[in-house]
Amino acid sequence: MPAPQKKLIFCTAGVLSLACALGTAAAVGTQLWVRGTTLCTTGALLVNATGPELHKFIGEIQYGLFSGHRVRQCGLGGRPFQFSFFPDLLKIIPASIHVSVILFCTVLIIFALVGAGFFMFNAFGSPYETLHGPVGLYLWSFIACSCGCLIMILFCSEVKIHHLSEKIANFKEGTFTFKTHSEQFANSFWTILVCSLVHFLNALLIRFAGFEFPFSKSKDSGRITGAVDLMY
């Protein structure tokens, strides 16, 4: 592939990596990871609420990795609450999973920035055929993509398997019990998915620029090896 086209591909991949790093950093600081509603089952059972009356006992909940807010509905109007994961909720949530999600987000940001820098270095410089070159670009893209996948898997398990929304809704609730009525992932979660796909696309762009995948043997090297074997 001609050098100008390689520069264009590497510049494009570098800009995409930088955008992913900034997008992930913005996503970590928001409360837009999960949106949902919670049902006050205790209040609904006391008055035997059905149909339109049930909406008086359905509140809202929204949270991110560090904080969130909810509207408590138990038939007497909504009462908004703000909550923080650190240190308030650490005793009731799967703390190891939650901290792992934050750590992998940090690693994703770091390697996205590293990848962006090396993409630009390969576009305008003359890198060595080591971690500075295509092998390094494959490595940074693979690590960033893997971190994004791990973030989604861990956070999904925390929300769906460990019922994170219910644990938050029932925090410091002595009399009333809340159940998750509806729940969906919000913009920040899907930002991580897009970033993972972008890093996978970057690996394809490196291959499209004419560089073989690491540990893949070319046909020419196989022919040379075969010729050497015949000589001996």
HELIX and SHEET records of a PDB file:
HELIX    1   1 ALA A    3  VAL A   28  1                                  26    
HELIX    2   2 THR A   41  VAL A   47  1                                   7    
HELIX    3   3 GLY A   51  PHE A   57  5                                   7    
HELIX    4   4 PHE A   85  LEU A   89  3                                   5    
HELIX    5   5 ALA A   95  PHE A  124  1                                  30    
HELIX    6   6 PRO A  134  CYS A  156  1                                  23    
HELIX    7   7 SER A  157  ILE A  161  3                                   5    
HELIX    8   8 LEU A  164  ALA A  169  1                                   6    
HELIX    9   9 ASN A  187  PHE A  208  1                                  22    
HELIX   10  10 LYS A  219  MET A  231  1                                  13    
SHEET    1   A 5 GLY A  78  SER A  84  0                                        
SHEET    2   A 5 SER A  67  GLN A  73 -1                                        
SHEET    3   A 5 ILE A  58  TYR A  63 -1                                        
SHEET    4   A 5 VAL A  34  CYS A  40 -1                                        
SHEET    5   A 5 PHE A 178  PHE A 185 -1                                        
END                                                                             
